[in-house]
């Protein structure tokens, strides 16, 4: 990890687990348009570590987990 290159982990996979939890008080305003899942239901997504183009990076490319998933996700109907 430390002092390693992205290519050292090329094409490795990981599983990201998302668990549905109740909306908090500050999020209740989106309840009517939110997708309906049972609380505690789990969704697993497989990600793969790949290299891709990035015009902002000096080298022109970056390493990232593909299928990008946010830390918190709100799903609408």
C-alpha positions in Angstrom: 0.0 0.0 0.0 2.5 2.7 1.2 5.1 3.4 -1.5 3.4 1.1 -4.0 2.1 1.9 -7.5 -1.4 1.6 -8.7 -0.2 -1.0 -11.2 0.7 -3.3 -8.3 -3.0 -3.7 -7.6 -4.3 -3.6 -11.3 -7.4 -5.7 -11.8 -7.8 -6.6 -8.2 -11.4 -6.8 -7.1 -13.3 -5.9 -3.9 -16.9 -6.2 -2.7 -18.6 -3.0 -1.4 -21.5 -3.8 0.9 -24.3 -1.2 1.4 -26.9 -1.6 4.1 -30.3 0.2 4.0 -31.0 2.2 7.1 -33.9 4.4 8.1 -33.8 8.0 7.1 -32.7 10.5 9.8 -34.8 13.4 10.9 -33.0 15.8 8.6 -33.6 13.5 5.6 -37.4 12.8 6.0 -38.2 15.4 3.3 -37.2 12.9 0.6 -39.1 10.0 2.1 -42.1 10.3 -0.3 -39.8 10.0 -3.4 -37.4 7.5 -2.0 -37.1 3.9 -3.2 -38.7 1.3 -0.9 -36.4 -1.3 0.7 -36.6 -3.2 3.9 -34.3 -1.7 6.6 -31.4 -4.0 7.0 -31.5 -5.2 3.4 -28.0 -5.6 2.0 -26.7 -4.8 -1.5 -23.2 -6.0 -2.6 -21.3 -4.5 -5.6 -18.1 -5.9 -7.0 -15.5 -3.3 -7.9 -12.3 -3.7 -10.0 -9.1 -1.5 -9.7 -8.3 0.0 -13.1 -6.3 2.8 -14.7 -8.2 5.5 -16.6 -7.6 8.8 -18.4 -7.6 12.0 -16.3 -6.8 15.3 -18.0 -6.2 17.0 -14.6 -3.4 14.6 -13.6 0.1 15.4 -14.7 0.7 11.8 -16.0 -2.7 11.9 -17.8 -4.1 8.9 -16.0 -5.2 7.8 -12.5 -6.0 4.5 -10.8 -9.5 4.1 -9.3 -12.2 1.5 -8.3 -14.6 1.0 -11.2 -18.0 1.0 -10.5 -17.7 4.1 -8.4 -20.0 4.2 -5.4 -20.6 7.1 -3.0 -20.2 6.7 0.7 -23.9 7.6 1.2 -26.5 6.9 -1.5 -30.1 8.0 -1.6 -32.1 6.1 -4.2 -35.3 7.7 -5.7 -38.3 5.8 -7.1 
